[in-house]
Amino acid sequence: MTAATPPTGPPMPPLAGSAGGGDDRPGRLVVIGQGYVGLPLAMRAVEAGFRVVGLERDEGRAKRLAAGESYVEDVSDETLAAALDSGRYRPTSETRGCAGFDIAVISVPTPLRDGVPDLSYVEAGAGTLARYLRPGATVILESTTYPGTTEELVGPILEAGSGLTAGTDFHLGYSPERIDPGNPTWTFRNTPKVVAGVDPASLAAVQGFYDQLVDRTVPVASTGVAELTKLLENTFRHVNIALVNELAMFAADLGIDVWEAIDAASTKPFGYLRFTPGPGVGGHCLPIDPSYLSWRVRRRLGHSFRFVELANDVNQHMPDYVVTRLVTAFNKRRLAVNGTRILLLGMAYKRNTGDARESPGLIVADRLLGLGAVVSCADPHVPDDQLDARVRRVDCSADELAAADAVVLLTDHDRFDFELVGRHARYVLDTRHRLDGPQVEHL
Ligand SMILES: NC(=O)c1ccc[n+]([C@@H]2O[C@H](COP(=O)([O-])OP(=O)(O)OC[C@H]3O[C@@H](n4cnc5c(N)ncnc54)[C@H](O)[C@@H]3O)[C@@H](O)[C@H]2O)c1
């Protein structure tokens, strides 16, 4: 087996042995899927000197990238333009762009379909790569998935389509992505990256690749450990958010301010990690990833992963709880929700991002519409196509705030003027504890 030694920096150094013959063609990386994960990776690799093909099956997206228009908030148009100008980044929706790759990363969605992991995107990506796989090349899976996927699913697809053997003819590994969209402190580059291979040579190839992109790599013994690491991280977050959400509901009934208790607990310098309540969890990770693990546990071991199931239960209930709190507030004012004007602030699932996938705000809006409310929403980040067309989109202006019978703060984007909200809103249900005042109730 020849080693897929990655390039070492700009401008496009030789890739020794990349094509199985020690030729001097520059390192060629293919990133399958140009979304929240794949696009930042592609940009960083271009910056580090790789020639990168960004394979994106959505033709519209590939065209936007080629025109220098980024749809991922953490990648600016300037960064994209610089990558395109370097001549080392080529977005395309044509699979033949994979030809001659030395390293390929699969970063495609891993959703649930009827509660069951849907790995069809991973299968399609691996199937594409298999057609272009050559001896000495390296394939890395980054999509979040249950332990066993790399060896039991991706490896066999690559082998069947190429006639080559993983670990013998080509390198195969897994490296979970940890990006935190909208986080200015912890970026792709300075967040340590866990790396794994199906054998020692694969691990060396995978680690060698990421060592050129990030400040620190963390090798682990198997792809299964790396896959589990990612699910452990997300399950940890999911469970802890569920814990404070459940506490918030109890505390409200007990007449205790849960936020003050959380602040007090957070002064403990050891053994406590701060999580805060909210209207529920959203995005591509928390509502989905832990269920990959519980599905695998049930399937392989025949029993349930109770923490995940409980956390799902609590977190999925939160949008309904928000609506119940709102109904109760109206009831106190002898009002019915039917016909009232409700303004939702923040439809993204996460602060300062434009991602409304699986966002609890969408569920809250749907429930309120079902009760006959006239619902409008303001969000400075989320594009129109992610929102419910029945919900009128407005600016968070003094007029809109004053016109609403109730304002619900769902996601506390920094771009909201909270002082303005406090001044003009008649009643606010604040699920993020950003406001204070006589007209404000906290979750
Ligand atoms: N978004 C995050 O914050 C985050 C963080 C860590 C891990 N992840 C994981 O990374 C993976 C990707 O997530 P994402 O948020 O980047 O998804 P995304 O939807 O933003 O992007 C995935 C892209 O892949 C494209 N695609 C799908 N199948 C393809 C194929 N066969 N060939 C080419 N392109 C294809 C889609 O059109 C889409 O543009 C998921 O497994 C996710 O769980 C996401």
PDBQT file of the ligand as one rigid body, heavy atoms in Angstrom, charges set to zero:
ROOT
HETATM    1  N1  LIG A 501     -24.123  21.863  11.354  1.00  0.00    +0.000 N 
HETATM    2  C1  LIG A 501     -23.390  21.566  12.408  1.00  0.00    +0.000 C 
HETATM    3  O1  LIG A 501     -23.228  22.392  13.295  1.00  0.00    +0.000 OA
HETATM    4  C2  LIG A 501     -22.727  20.206  12.550  1.00  0.00    +0.000 A 
HETATM    5  C3  LIG A 501     -21.733  20.059  13.536  1.00  0.00    +0.000 A 
HETATM    6  C4  LIG A 501     -21.097  18.837  13.657  1.00  0.00    +0.000 A 
HETATM    7  C5  LIG A 501     -21.463  17.770  12.839  1.00  0.00    +0.000 A 
HETATM    8  N2  LIG A 501     -22.448  17.921  11.894  1.00  0.00    +0.000 N 
HETATM    9  C6  LIG A 501     -22.753  16.763  11.059  1.00  0.00    +0.000 C 
HETATM   10  O2  LIG A 501     -22.137  16.940   9.779  1.00  0.00    +0.000 OA
HETATM   11  C7  LIG A 501     -22.938  16.369   8.764  1.00  0.00    +0.000 C 
HETATM   12  C8  LIG A 501     -23.293  17.426   7.726  1.00  0.00    +0.000 C 
HETATM   13  O3  LIG A 501     -24.077  18.426   8.358  1.00  0.00    +0.000 OA
HETATM   14  P1  LIG A 501     -24.275  19.870   7.751  1.00  0.00    +0.000 P 
HETATM   15  O4  LIG A 501     -24.844  20.709   8.842  1.00  0.00    +0.000 OA
HETATM   16  O5  LIG A 501     -23.031  20.326   7.065  1.00  0.00    +0.000 OA
HETATM   17  O6  LIG A 501     -25.412  19.574   6.642  1.00  0.00    +0.000 OA
HETATM   18  P2  LIG A 501     -25.878  20.569   5.492  1.00  0.00    +0.000 P 
HETATM   19  O7  LIG A 501     -27.250  20.155   5.145  1.00  0.00    +0.000 OA
HETATM   20  O8  LIG A 501     -25.600  21.985   5.874  1.00  0.00    +0.000 OA
HETATM   21  O9  LIG A 501     -24.898  20.234   4.281  1.00  0.00    +0.000 OA
HETATM   22  C9  LIG A 501     -24.821  18.997   3.676  1.00  0.00    +0.000 C 
HETATM   23  C10 LIG A 501     -24.713  19.230   2.180  1.00  0.00    +0.000 C 
HETATM   24  O10 LIG A 501     -24.452  17.977   1.554  1.00  0.00    +0.000 OA
HETATM   25  C11 LIG A 501     -25.119  17.975   0.294  1.00  0.00    +0.000 C 
HETATM   26  N3  LIG A 501     -25.208  16.576  -0.145  1.00  0.00    +0.000 N 
HETATM   27  C12 LIG A 501     -26.019  15.594   0.313  1.00  0.00    +0.000 A 
HETATM   28  N4  LIG A 501     -25.748  14.432  -0.310  1.00  0.00    +0.000 NA
HETATM   29  C13 LIG A 501     -24.738  14.679  -1.166  1.00  0.00    +0.000 A 
HETATM   30  C14 LIG A 501     -24.024  13.882  -2.082  1.00  0.00    +0.000 A 
HETATM   31  N5  LIG A 501     -24.268  12.572  -2.206  1.00  0.00    +0.000 N 
HETATM   32  N6  LIG A 501     -23.065  14.457  -2.840  1.00  0.00    +0.000 NA
HETATM   33  C15 LIG A 501     -22.798  15.778  -2.708  1.00  0.00    +0.000 A 
HETATM   34  N7  LIG A 501     -23.431  16.594  -1.840  1.00  0.00    +0.000 NA
HETATM   35  C16 LIG A 501     -24.398  16.046  -1.072  1.00  0.00    +0.000 A 
HETATM   36  C17 LIG A 501     -26.423  18.663   0.586  1.00  0.00    +0.000 C 
HETATM   37  O11 LIG A 501     -27.022  19.166  -0.599  1.00  0.00    +0.000 OA
HETATM   38  C18 LIG A 501     -25.986  19.781   1.539  1.00  0.00    +0.000 C 
HETATM   39  O12 LIG A 501     -25.672  20.982   0.858  1.00  0.00    +0.000 OA
HETATM   40  C19 LIG A 501     -24.165  15.771   9.477  1.00  0.00    +0.000 C 
HETATM   41  O13 LIG A 501     -23.913  14.420   9.756  1.00  0.00    +0.000 OA
HETATM   42  C20 LIG A 501     -24.215  16.566  10.768  1.00  0.00    +0.000 C 
HETATM   43  O14 LIG A 501     -24.854  15.842  11.787  1.00  0.00    +0.000 OA
HETATM   44  C21 LIG A 501     -23.066  19.138  11.722  1.00  0.00    +0.000 A 
ENDROOT
TORSDOF 0
